[in-house]
C-alpha cells in the first residue's frame, strides 16, 4: 500500500451540530487505527444487561465512494472489557456507497442482574476503522485448479488446545 492509498480523502458530513462542541470524530493518537464516535443522543441512555441492542446515532455520515474501501465499526476496547459494552452485531460494516447517518448497535453483554450502563450524550462509544477491500472476480468451476494442505478439513481440523497438549496427544 502506498502512502497515497493510506491517506485517501473521505468526506464527513456533520448531522448533529453538537459534535462541533464535543469534538469531531478524529484519531486520538498519532498511531490510532480508529476514530472514536460519539453517542449523539438527547438524554442519558440506560443499557440493561442482556436487553435487546439499541441503535445510537453517531451524528455523522461519510462519503467514501471507492469500491476498494470500507469502514468497520468496532467496540471501544476499554468499554467492552471494563463495562461490557459491545456492538449488537459484533462488527458493523459501512459500505463505500452508504451515505446516510452511521448508527451504532450497542449491547450490554454483562450477566443479568449486573449493573446497567448509562451512556451520556456525547460519550465516545465506538470506533470506526477504514480498511482496504479486495474485490476478486469469482469464477464458477467444477473442480479447484489446485489442492491445499488442509483440503476439506473444517472446524477443529488443525487440532485443539495448546502446542503442549497437541504434542502429548500425538505421543
Secondary structure in CASP SS format (residue, H / E / C, confidence):
PFRMAT SS
TARGET T0000
AUTHOR 0000-0000-0000
METHOD secondary structure of the structure
MODEL  1
X C 1.00
X C 1.00
X H 1.00
X H 1.00
X H 1.00
X H 1.00
X C 1.00
X C 1.00
X C 1.00
X C 1.00
X E 1.00
X E 1.00
X E 1.00
X E 1.00
X C 1.00
X C 1.00
X C 1.00
X C 1.00
X H 1.00
X H 1.00
X H 1.00
X H 1.00
X C 1.00
X C 1.00
X C 1.00
X C 1.00
X E 1.00
X C 1.00
X C 1.00
X C 1.00
X C 1.00
X C 1.00
X C 1.00
X C 1.00
X E 1.00
X E 1.00
X E 1.00
X E 1.00
X C 1.00
X C 1.00
X C 1.00
X C 1.00
X C 1.00
X C 1.00
X E 1.00
X E 1.00
X E 1.00
X C 1.00
X C 1.00
X C 1.00
X C 1.00
X C 1.00
X C 1.00
X E 1.00
X E 1.00
X E 1.00
X E 1.00
X C 1.00
X C 1.00
X E 1.00
X E 1.00
X E 1.00
X E 1.00
X C 1.00
X C 1.00
X C 1.00
X C 1.00
X C 1.00
X E 1.00
X E 1.00
X E 1.00
X E 1.00
X E 1.00
X E 1.00
X E 1.00
X C 1.00
X H 1.00
X H 1.00
X H 1.00
X H 1.00
X H 1.00
X H 1.00
X H 1.00
X C 1.00
X E 1.00
X E 1.00
X E 1.00
X C 1.00
X C 1.00
X C 1.00
X C 1.00
X E 1.00
X E 1.00
X E 1.00
X C 1.00
X C 1.00
X C 1.00
X C 1.00
X C 1.00
X C 1.00
X C 1.00
X C 1.00
X E 1.00
X E 1.00
X E 1.00
X E 1.00
X E 1.00
X E 1.00
X C 1.00
X C 1.00
X C 1.00
X C 1.00
X C 1.00
X C 1.00
X C 1.00
X C 1.00
X E 1.00
X E 1.00
X E 1.00
X C 1.00
X C 1.00
X C 1.00
X C 1.00
X E 1.00
X E 1.00
X E 1.00
X E 1.00
X E 1.00
X E 1.00
X E 1.00
X E 1.00
X E 1.00
X C 1.00
X C 1.00
X C 1.00
X C 1.00
X C 1.00
X C 1.00
X C 1.00
X C 1.00
X C 1.00
X C 1.00
X C 1.00
X C 1.00
X C 1.00
X C 1.00
X C 1.00
X C 1.00
X C 1.00
X C 1.00
X C 1.00
X C 1.00
X C 1.00
X C 1.00
X C 1.00
X C 1.00
X C 1.00
X C 1.00
X C 1.00
X C 1.00
X C 1.00
X C 1.00
X H 1.00
X H 1.00
X H 1.00
X H 1.00
X H 1.00
X H 1.00
X H 1.00
X H 1.00
X C 1.00
END
